[in-house]
Amino acid sequence: MSGSASKLARRLGDHAEAVCREYLSNGHRSGNYWMVGDVRNTRGRSMHVRLKAVGDKAAGKWVDESSGEYGDLLDVIEQSCGLVDFREVADEARRFLSMPPPPPPPQPFGTQRQPAAARGSPEAARRLFAMTQPIAGTLAERYLAGRGILLSAHERALRFHPGCYYRDLVTGETQTHPALIAAVTNLNGQITGLQRTYLSPGLDPSGKIGKAQLADPRRSLGHLLGNGVWLGLEHGAPVPVMAAGEGFETMASLKVVMPALPVAAATSANHLAGLILPPGCCRLYIAADADAAGRHGIERLSQRAAEAGILALVLRPQLGDFNDDLRHLGQTHLTASLSGQLVPEDARRFLPPG
C-alpha cells in the first residue's frame, strides 16, 4: 500500500464507526465490531470491522468469514460505492474526511495524465457494469419473475449488483441497495450507459420482490440518446423487423411473448424519439404506453422511420402498458391481442401458434 493510501486508511480508521455507518449502513455495532453481510453492504453478519485499535491490531481492519476476504476501510469505500480507480476511492475518502484534495503531481513535458471517469459518464457506466454479476439466482431474477418476465439466460444486457451506490439528491445521504442493472448500448454493442432499478431486499405484501422505497428507484447514467437497452440484437447483423419503446419492462414483456423479435428500450419518451435504428430495418413496431407523455416520442420516431423508408406501426396495450397486460391478463391474452396488430407475416413468424 502506498504512503498516501496508508495515511488515508489510518485516518479512516480513526473514524471507523462513522465510516461503517456511512458505507455499511445495512450492518450494526456489536461490541468493538461492526457486523454486516459483506464489503458490498449486503445484510448479514459474516463480515466484521474492528472499530477501535486493540494492541497492534489497527482499527478499520475487516474480515469476511464467509468469503475469506479481508482489507481496510478504503476497500469498504471502493466496493460499497462501486468504484474502480484508486483516485476515485481516495477522492471519496477525502470527501468523507473533509480533507482538501492533494496537489496534482508534476507531469513530464508532453505527457497527459489519464483522468478518472467523470461521474455519470459512459466510462463510469462501463466500470460499474464490470462489477456486476449474472442475474441467475439473484434478487433481480426474482424481481423480473414477479413481473412475469422470464428471459433467456443469453440476454447479456441484464446484470445484478448486490449493493449499488445511491445518493439522495435532496439530502445528499448515501445508501446502497441491490439493483437490477440494464446496459444501454449502441448498435455496435458498446456500453454507453446504464439503467439501475433499485430493489427491496425483502418481499412486498404480495410476496414478491419490489422496487426499493426511494424517491426515484430507477435511475440512468451515461449517454442514452440514440442508444437503448437492446434484447435479442445481433450486433452488426441486419434487423429487418424490430420493436422499440420507452420502458425496459414494457419491451421485456413483448420479448417474453415474441422471443425471436429484437427489441429496444430507449428509457424515456425523449430518448425514444432519437433512437438510432439498425441497418436493414424495414418494419418498426413502436410500443405505446397509455399516457400522454409518450406520444411525442412515438410521433417523432415514426416520422424519422418514414423518412428512412421504414414502415412504423404502433402497438397498443389494453391496460397501462404491456407489462400490465402480461401480469394481469396473461401471456395467452397478450399474444391474442398482438396477433391482430402485427403484419400477418410477422404474427406467423414471431408469435407462438394459437
HELIX and SHEET records of a PDB file:
HELIX    1   1 GLY A    3  GLY A   13  1                                  11    
HELIX    2   2 ALA A   16  TYR A   23  1                                   8    
HELIX    3   3 LEU A   73  CYS A   81  1                                   9    
HELIX    4   4 PHE A   86  LEU A   97  1                                  12    
HELIX    5   5 PRO A  122  ALA A  130  1                                   9    
HELIX    6   6 LEU A  139  GLY A  146  1                                   8    
HELIX    7   7 PHE A  248  VAL A  257  1                                  10    
HELIX    8   8 ALA A  269  ALA A  273  1                                   5    
HELIX    9   9 ARG A  295  GLU A  307  1                                  13    
HELIX   10  10 PHE A  322  ASP A  324  1                                   3    
HELIX   11  11 ASP A  325  LEU A  329  3                                   5    
HELIX   12  12 GLN A  331  SER A  339  1                                   9    
HELIX   13  13 PRO A  344  PHE A  350  1                                   7    
SHEET    1   A 5 HIS A  28  SER A  30  0                                        
SHEET    2   A 5 TYR A  33  VAL A  36 -1                                        
SHEET    3   A 5 MET A  47  ARG A  50 -1                                        
SHEET    4   A 5 TRP A  62  ASP A  64 -1                                        
SHEET    5   A 5 TYR A  70  GLY A  71 -1                                        
SHEET    1   B 5 GLN A 133  PRO A 134  0                                        
SHEET    2   B 5 LEU A 158  ARG A 167 -1                                        
SHEET    3   B 5 THR A 174  THR A 185 -1                                        
SHEET    4   B 5 ILE A 191  LEU A 203 -1                                        
SHEET    5   B 5 ILE A 209  LYS A 211 -1                                        
SHEET    1   C 5 GLN A 133  PRO A 134  0                                        
SHEET    2   C 5 LEU A 158  ARG A 167 -1                                        
SHEET    3   C 5 THR A 174  THR A 185 -1                                        
SHEET    4   C 5 ILE A 191  LEU A 203 -1                                        
SHEET    5   C 5 ARG A 218  GLY A 222 -1                                        
SHEET    1   D 5 VAL A 229  LEU A 231  0                                        
SHEET    2   D 5 VAL A 263  ALA A 265 -1                                        
SHEET    3   D 5 VAL A 241  GLY A 245  1                                        
SHEET    4   D 5 ARG A 283  ALA A 287  1                                        
SHEET    5   D 5 LEU A 311  LEU A 315  1                                        
END                                                                             
